[in-house]
């Protein structure tokens, strides 16, 4: 299986399930940020995990092309840069507080994005 397809399938399942969880109320984005504020260790470990996953994806999928595969590359770079910024400046994560005021809007975004990337992963 081509790496782009596998990554798209994994991302689709993550985004679709997360979007549904947010939309039905079993997961609240604001609670997520609050837990990170309470736990510097959780913030640091999550930043390290994002660095690891981001480096793996950037190393093996740094594909800048004019089709859907570039979405995976952009997500990879966001993950890597975000992880580094959270490890170096943990408070940088908390700028998200202002961005996640509408939980349902984020849930809808995650669901639609998951369906879009899932289309490419499962059907193209």
C-alpha positions as CSV (number, residue, x, y, z in Angstrom):
1,X,0.0,0.0,0.0
2,X,1.2,3.5,-0.9
3,X,2.2,5.5,2.2
4,X,-0.1,8.4,1.2
5,X,-3.1,6.1,1.2
6,X,-2.2,4.5,4.5
7,X,-1.6,7.9,6.2
8,X,-4.9,9.2,4.7
9,X,-6.8,6.3,6.1
10,X,-5.3,6.7,9.5
11,X,-6.0,10.5,9.6
12,X,-9.5,9.9,8.3
13,X,-10.4,7.5,11.1
14,X,-8.9,9.9,13.7
15,X,-10.7,13.0,12.3
16,X,-14.0,11.3,11.7
17,X,-14.2,9.7,15.2
18,X,-13.0,12.8,16.9
19,X,-15.5,15.0,15.0
20,X,-18.3,12.7,15.9
21,X,-17.2,12.6,19.6
22,X,-17.2,16.4,19.6
23,X,-20.6,16.7,17.9
24,X,-22.3,14.3,20.2
25,X,-20.7,15.9,23.3
26,X,-18.5,13.1,24.6
27,X,-15.4,15.2,24.0
28,X,-15.1,18.9,24.7
29,X,-12.2,20.8,23.1
30,X,-12.2,23.3,26.0
31,X,-11.8,20.5,28.5
32,X,-8.9,19.3,26.5
33,X,-7.0,22.6,26.7
34,X,-7.9,22.9,30.4
35,X,-6.2,19.5,31.1
36,X,-3.1,20.6,29.3
37,X,-3.0,23.8,31.4
38,X,-3.2,21.7,34.6
39,X,-0.4,19.3,33.6
40,X,3.0,20.5,32.3
41,X,4.1,16.9,32.1
42,X,1.2,16.0,29.8
43,X,1.9,19.1,27.7
44,X,5.6,18.2,27.4
45,X,4.9,14.5,26.6
46,X,2.3,15.4,24.0
47,X,4.8,17.9,22.4
48,X,7.4,15.1,22.2
49,X,4.9,12.7,20.6
50,X,3.9,15.4,18.1
51,X,7.6,15.9,17.3
52,X,8.2,12.1,16.8
53,X,5.1,11.7,14.6
54,X,5.8,14.9,12.7
55,X,9.4,13.9,12.0
56,X,8.4,10.4,10.8
57,X,5.8,11.9,8.5
58,X,8.0,14.7,7.3
59,X,10.9,12.3,6.7
60,X,8.8,9.7,4.8
61,X,6.1,12.0,3.3
62,X,7.5,15.4,2.4
63,X,5.7,15.4,-0.9
64,X,5.0,18.9,-2.3
65,X,2.8,18.1,-5.3
66,X,-0.4,19.7,-6.8
67,X,-2.8,17.1,-5.6
68,X,-4.4,15.8,-2.3
69,X,-1.1,14.3,-1.0
70,X,0.1,17.8,-0.2
71,X,-2.5,17.9,2.6
72,X,-0.7,15.1,4.4
73,X,2.6,17.0,4.0
74,X,1.1,20.2,5.4
75,X,-0.4,18.3,8.4
76,X,3.0,16.7,9.0
77,X,4.8,20.0,9.1
78,X,2.1,21.5,11.3
79,X,2.5,18.6,13.7
80,X,6.3,18.9,13.8
81,X,6.4,22.7,14.2
82,X,3.6,22.6,16.7
83,X,5.3,19.9,18.8
84,X,8.6,21.8,18.8
85,X,6.8,25.0,19.9
86,X,4.9,23.2,22.7
87,X,8.1,21.7,24.0
88,X,10.1,25.0,23.9
89,X,7.2,27.3,24.9
90,X,4.5,25.2,26.6
91,X,2.2,28.2,26.9
92,X,2.1,28.4,23.1
93,X,-0.5,25.7,23.2
94,X,-3.0,27.8,25.1
95,X,-3.5,30.3,22.2
96,X,-6.0,27.6,21.1
97,X,-8.4,28.6,23.9
98,X,-9.6,31.5,21.8
99,X,-9.9,29.4,18.7
100,X,-12.1,26.7,20.2
101,X,-15.1,28.7,21.5
102,X,-17.6,26.9,19.2
103,X,-17.2,23.2,20.0
104,X,-19.8,22.1,17.4
105,X,-18.0,24.1,14.6
106,X,-14.8,22.3,15.4
107,X,-16.6,18.9,15.4
108,X,-18.1,19.7,12.1
109,X,-14.8,20.7,10.7
110,X,-13.1,17.6,11.9
111,X,-15.9,15.4,10.5
112,X,-15.8,17.1,7.1
113,X,-12.0,17.0,6.9
114,X,-12.0,13.4,7.9
115,X,-14.5,12.5,5.2
116,X,-12.5,14.4,2.6
117,X,-9.2,12.8,3.5
118,X,-11.0,9.5,3.9
119,X,-12.3,9.8,0.3
120,X,-8.8,10.0,-1.0
121,X,-7.5,7.2,1.3
122,X,-10.3,4.7,0.8
123,X,-11.8,5.5,-2.6
124,X,-9.2,7.1,-4.9
